[in-house]
Amino acid sequence: MRDAGTIRERIFNSLIQRYKADGEEALVKIDALLKGEVVPGHYALTEDIDKLLTKVADAEEKMATLRRHYGTN
């Protein structure tokens, strides 16, 4: 059965999982770029890493804001 808490708790946990996944996806891509595991001819490395770091920071900020206002998870 899926009843693992109140709807509020389930929404909160769902959002936390989404933000963690978004941040982790960006970090994996950054690691690949830094290790040279990219398509040959890819020259916008710093620009791409900067954009990915923004995604990581956004995900972390969203988690912190959600926790600050709506929970403690």
N, C-alpha and C positions, 0 to 999 in steps of 0.2 A: 504494500500500500504506500502511496506517495505522501501521506499526511505526516510530514516530518517537521511539524511546527506550524505556527500561524502563517497566514498569507503574508503578513508583514515580514516575518523572519525569512520566509522563502524568497520573497522579492529581494530583500537585503542580501541574502547569500548569493542569489543569482547575479546581482550586480557586482558583488565582490569578485565572484568567479570570472565574470566578463572582463573586469578591469585587470585582473591578474593575467588572464589569457592575452589580452591586448598588449600589456607590457612585456610579457614573455615572448610573444611573437616578434615584437620589435627588437628585443635583445638578441634573439636568435639570428635575425637578419643582420644586425650590427656585427655579431661575431663572424658570420659568413663573410661580410665585407672586409673586416679587419684581417681575416685569415687568407684572403685572396680567393675565396670560393665563390667567384662571381663570373658572369659571362665575359669573355675576352672583349676588350674595347670599352669596357664600362669605365668612364672617366669622371663621373660626378660623385665620387666616393664621399667627399666631405659634405657635400650638399645632401646626399642621401642619408648619411649618418646623422646629420643635424636634424633632418625631418623625423627620423626614427627616434632620436632622443626626445624630441618633442612629444611623440606618442607615448613614450615611457613616462615622461614627466606628467602628461595629462592623465594617464591611467592612475599614477600614484596620487595625484592631487584629487582625483575623483574619489578614490578609495578613502583618503583622509577626510574629505568633506563629508562623505556618506557616513563614515564612522563618527565624526564629530557631532553631526546633527541627528543621526538616527540609530546609532547602535554602538556596540563595543566589540564586534567581531573583527 
